[in-house]
């Protein structure tokens, strides 16, 4: 693992990396340096065939309290449009393997946007999600206005974005922002358990299944169904598909190799 100053990266389980945001003195506020380290770690994880899933977490007090206000203060209209941290955000969205956010404490502003950019959110009891940017005279600009409405629907997204008020973990699960709620002390472990289950499955099928789900946000239904069939056809010729069928018929555990 590379040395990082703002995050910790560890091989927490077989096939699974755990990325922990590590700026406790700033409640894991998302500085440009921290976001750049996330990008670097995800690029390494994407290139490593041994890595089949990633979990991102923070601390029990804060997943991430938002953007680093000292950096926001220095922004200009031009620097906001040409955002140097955009590639870091895109590295989360475009990560080809499953990525799970394990959220304890506050996930505000950019912290909520990181969670929204992940494939799945596990919310610890006591977790709170908010996009409070309007209180600073700005708006969520790392995908919040687009991804939140897709997760929870227009009405709740409008309430959260226009008031800046948070929702709790129970509401996050009920409205689709989070997949499930876990006891605070078990949030990360639960996310890792799910990641391990995914890591044991055929990686090519997982990759294309993730792509197909994500395409549903961008394609008309007819085109999405066509994309789904093409992905299914591509998997028929894989060794993993043959192994999965053989293992089922032989009543044994399959060993998938990503081929």
C-alpha positions, 0 to 999 in steps of 0.5 A: 500500500502507498503512504497516504496522509489523509486516508488509510488503505488496507486489505481488510478481507480477502479481495476487499480493500477498506479506505478510511478517511483520516482527518479526525481533527477536521471531521474528515472534511474533504480537502483537495489533497484527501480527494486526490488520495482517494483517486490514487487509491481507487486507481490502484484498486481498479488495476489490481485483479486481487481487489474485487470490492472496496469499502469507504468509511470515516470515523464513528463521529463523522463519515465526512462533515463536508468540503473543507471550508477554508478551500471553499473560501478561496474559490472563484467562478472560474475555479468552480467551473473548472474544478481541479477535484472533478477527476477525484469525484469521477474516480468514485463514479467510474470505479469499475468494481463495487464500492460501498460506503459505511457511514457513521456519524455525519455525512454532510455536504461532500460527505453525503455526495461521496456516499451517493456516488458509491454503489451502496450505503450501509448506515450506522444507527445515529448516522445523519445525511445532509446537503446544507450548502444553501446555508453558505450561499452555494449549492451541492456541486459534486453530484448532490442535486442530481444523485439525491433525487435519483436516490430519494425522489424529488420531494425529499431531495428538494426538502433536503437541498432547499432547507439543508436539514439532515435525515437520519439513518432510518429515513435514509433506508426507508427512502432508498438512500441507504441499503440498510441500517446497522448498529454503529459499532458494526457498520463497517463490519457489515459493509465488509461482510457484503463486500466479501460476499460480492468478492467471492462471486464472478468478477466479470458478472459483477462488473457488467451487472454494475454497469447495467444497473448504472445504465438504467439512469441514462438510457431509455428503457428499450435501450437499457434492456438491449444493453442488459441482453448484450451484457448477458450474452457477453458472459455466456462464453466466460470460464466463470459462467461455465464454472458456476453452472458446473459447480451448481450441478456438482453441488460444490462451491464454485471457484471464480477466476475472472475469465 
